[in-house]
Amino acid sequence: MSAPALLRGVDLAAFAAGLVARMRAGGVAVSASGPAGLVAAMGAMVPTSRTQLYWAARLTLVNRADDLPAFDAVFDAVFADAVLPVDPVSLRAQRGAAAAPIPASGRTADSGPQAGGLPWTTRPPSLRAADAAQDGTAIPDLLPSRIVARGDEPFEKFDEADLRQIGSWLEQTTSLWPMRRSMRAEADRHGKRVDLRATIRASRTTGWEPLVVTKTRPRRRPRRLVLVCDVSRSMQPYVAVYLHLMRAAALRQKGFRPEVFAFSTTLTRLTAVLAHRSPETALARANAKVTDRYGGTHLGRSLAALLTAPNGAVLRGAVVIVASDGWDSDPPEVVDHALTRIRRRAAQLIWLNPRAAAPGFEPLAGSMAAALPHCDAFLPADSLAGIRELFATLARL
């Protein structure tokens, strides 16, 4: 006879959300996919002992070896003195004396983050509140575990090894690039237009009676991305990540290869060098080609150079992404005039300003203030959470 299930009748989603809230409050950096992974593991193995439950939680919730002591402490505090043999049937007699719900931080009014009690007896007010981590774990699941809890830290605090891992993660990230309608059509049974030629061709097998009607819809193709990165001295802490982002875009997008440019005092095209398969070689060639990096800034003059041959044609119908803090040696009127012409050709203009994440930020720089009215989206993108916000913005276009 098989052993009875340990969590029979338990709402596994609420159990996982409550346990994850306790783990995060105890210092365990649980990723955003941790609750779902725990639910899937408990549904697949159906734990019948505390040991099986321990390993199911440990393998799905712990991403770093440094978190093992905190995980063991929280798990023991929750389950070591559980006299209810993790069976919710015995909770019926305690409904009147149920514990008050814990806030999203996992703390109660009279206890610490590792207080005893089973997780589902202190169900959080909402799963959204339970899943919202305060340590920046709400980032894509493919992120390396070494930096999974540093989603909100600015890129200037990362070392070269972390930036290299972020570059590899950006290559593997499946982003929904902005799409556009093509003049051509493709077969679709739910389409609104009838393909007369294909319908007549198919009727040859049915005595020229059109029994099968072929319908079409407009074909959708990816829009071209034009990425322009400021590599002046004020942007030095963020240049490496933005170059990794541009290289990932150049390798991932199909249909149209994005155009990548860098500027400090002059505009330099980097599309060919960043398309190299080796990230180290691509960045080394990019740094060697941009001879004026980490110098002064001519923002307006460089944006105006995008409109001249042979670069002007790539702007038509494209999504232009400009990464710059807005500091410029040129008058604001130069930026305003250049962006006015760019917006006539481009479909969307997205501006990435890592300085915008600072508390109380205001666009006091004259060129930045002149550029804001032309932007469809203004994002800080100074951290991994900001990069994910950029991907979400591109998917909505």
Residue, then its C-alpha position, 0 to 999 in steps of 0.5 A: m500500500s502506497a504512502p498517503a500524499l503529504l499535501r492532499g487537498v491543499d491549494l498548491a498555488a497558495f502553498a507555493a506563494g506562501l512558502v516563497a514569501r517566507m523564503r524571500a523574507g528570510g533572505v533567499a533570492v527566489s526567482a520569478s519562476g520559483p512558485a510555478g516551478l514548485v507547483a509543477a514539481m509537487g504536482a509531478m512527484v506528489p510528495t509523501s514525506r517531509t524529505q521529498l517536500y524539502w528537496a522539491a522546494r530546494l531544487t526549484l527555489v534555491n538558485r545560489a549556493d549562498d542561500l542554502p543556510a537561509f533556506d534550511a533555516v526558513f524550512d525548519a522554522v516552518f515545518a519542524d514543529a508542525v503538529l498538523p502533519v501538513d494535512p489541511v483537514s485538521l485546519r477546520a477546527q482552527r478556522g476561528a483562530a487562523a493566523a492573520p494574513i501576512p503582508a508581501s514582505g512575509r512578516t507578521a505583526d508579532s513575528g520575524p520573517q522565519a516565524g513558524g506555521l504552515p504557509w497556507t495558514t497565512r495566505p498573502p492578500s494576493l498572489r501578485a503581492a506575494d510574487a512581487a520581490q523587493d530584491g529585483t528578482a522579477i526578470p526573465d528566467l534565462l538570467p544567470s543565477r549569479i545575478v538573478a537578484r540584481g535586477d534593479e542594480p544599475f549597470e555601473k555596479f557590474d563587473e566585466a564577468d557579469l556584463r559578459q553573462i548579460g550579453s549571453w543572456l541577451e543573445q538567448t532572450t526571445s523578444l517579440w520584435p515590432m512587426r509591420r504589414s507587408m504588401r504581400a499576402e499569405a494563406d490563412r483560413h481565417g483571412k478576410r480576402v479570397d485568393l481566387r487563383a488558388t481557389i480555382r486551382a483547387s477546384r480542378t479536383t472537384g469538377w471545377e466546383p469551388l468547394v474549398v475556398t482559399k483565404t489570405r491575410p496580409r503578411r507581417r514582417p519585422r520592422r527594421l531597428v536602428l540603434v544609436c548609442d552615445v559612447s561619450r565619457s558621461m555614458q561610459p558605465y553603460v556603453a558595454v551593456y548597450l553594445h551587447l544589446m545592439r549585438a543581440a538585436a543584430l543576431r536575433q532579428k530576421g528579415f531586416r538586419p538592424e543598423v547599429f551606430a555609435f557616436s561621441t563627436t562623430l557618427t560611426r556605423l557598427t553593424a558589420v563589426l557587431a554581427h560577429r559570432s564571438p562577443e569578445t571579438a565583436l566588442a573589441r572591433a567596435n572599440a577599435k572602430v570608434t576612435d572618439r569614444y569617451g570624449g566629448t558629445h555632439l548629439g545633434r550633429s550625430l543624429a543629423a548625420l543619420l539623415t545623410a547618405p548612405n544612412g538615410a534610407v534605413l530610417r524609413g518605417a524603422v523603430v529608432i532607439v537612441a541611448s544617450d543621457g542628453w548631454d550635448s555640446d551643440p545647441p538644442e535647436v540642432v537636436d530638435h531639427a534633426l529629430t523632426r526630420i527623423r520622425r518624418r521617416a521613422a515609425q517610432l522613436i524610443w529614447l534610453n536615458p540611464r540618468a532618468a532612473a535617479p530619484g527626482f530626475e528632470p530633463l534639465a539638459g537643453s538637448m534632452a528637453a528638446a528631444l522629449p516631445h519627439c519621443d514615443a517612449f522614454l525609458p531609463a534602461d539602467s538595469l536589467a529590469g529596464i531592459r525587460e521594459l524595453f523588450a515589452t515596449l518593442a513587443r507592444l509596437 
